[in-house]
Amino acid sequence: MENLLIDLGFDDFFRLEGIAEQSYARVIREHRDRYTVQHIKGINEAEITGNLRFMAGSRTDLPAVGDWVIINSQVEGTTQILEILPRKSILERKAVHTYGEKQIIGANIDIALIMMAVDRDYNLNRLERFISIVHAGQIKPVVLLSKSDILGKKIIRDKVLSVRNRIKIPEVFAFSNTTGDGLEKIRKLFKKGKTYCLLGSSGVGKSTLINLLEGQENLKTKSLSKSTGKGKHTTTYRELRLLKEGGILVDTPGMREIGLVDNQESIEMTFEEIKELAGNCKFNDCTHTGEPGCAIQQAIQEGEIDLETLEHFKKLEREVSRFTTSVAEKRKKDKETGKLYKRIKKERKNKKY
């Protein structure tokens, strides 16, 4: 196998019988309906075939950054994407301003680096949302706390411990893009052939971190808005970057909305302690509000978990339930619309003759 394919994360999971290695490519950039793919011969702009577009049931059936695809190079000067290979993992969220639709953030990701600044961006509820969508995609989460130089070391240690205690994730790293403190530990996370995704709100320092990892100023960076104190979007599209020292990194625009999709198991993985405690409740249908013998309420009284964690768990459960209902309603509506279209078509045909 060509070394470049290995560097890009290709392995036998994606290999198809009888397909030449020059036909494999990875989607490294996506901007609306335009794609850029990288393969052993280079980097090309690409488009999907009409058949692939026609067969797509939704936007998630089209190529996304991180996808491995089969290409037919230079058909009338244009690289065509013929097929999307099965995905090892998929990172997705509820599409913004839509009803029952998903949006793919990236595909075939091994580790998600969830970045949160220790200043006003620090929000454990939002972090739980990020971790839930990561778990839903069968991806390993790692938490990065940026801007560690603006607070004292004791406060930073307390914030790291609060993340580990509430979300039960051992890999939590505090670092500073300004002083370089903690960056070496982050560099050691990257392994050759592994794909990483960098997630977080705008203004937490994602672009600056990528520049430091690459050792050059490839990405523009912006300061926080003076009027709102919120981050400004620097990255405007998803892009896969091959790091010089090994590893593949998917950079994404800052996300203010992290809507969950139809995956209850991902919430249970994020709130593993609540799931385990619920198994000790007296009643199987316990709502954990006021029933006798509720193990979760007892744990709250004894200080093992806090009430905010339980309330956020319930909120995310309701959100997943609403999305699942939305998907079912949308499918029903689409089916009814399809039947109506066929009936009208049949009636017009009968009138013609």
Secondary structure, DSSP 8 states (H G I E B T S, - for coil): --HHHHHTT--TTT--TT--GGGEEEEEEEETTEEEEEETTEEEEEEE-HHHHHH-SSGGGS--TT-EEEEEEEETTEEEEEEE---S-EEEEE-TT-SS-EEEEEES-SEEEEEEESSTT--HHHHHHHHHHHHHTT-EEEEEEE-GGGS-HHHHHHHHHHHHHHH--S-EEE--TTT-TTHHHHHTT--TT-EEEEEE-TTSSHHHHHHHHHTS--S------TTT--------SEEEEE-TTS-EEEE----S-----S-HHHHHHHTHHHHHHHTTSSSTT--SSS-TT-HHHHHHHTTSS-HHHHHHHHHHHHHHHHHHHHHHHHHHHHHHHHHHHHHHHHHHHHHH-
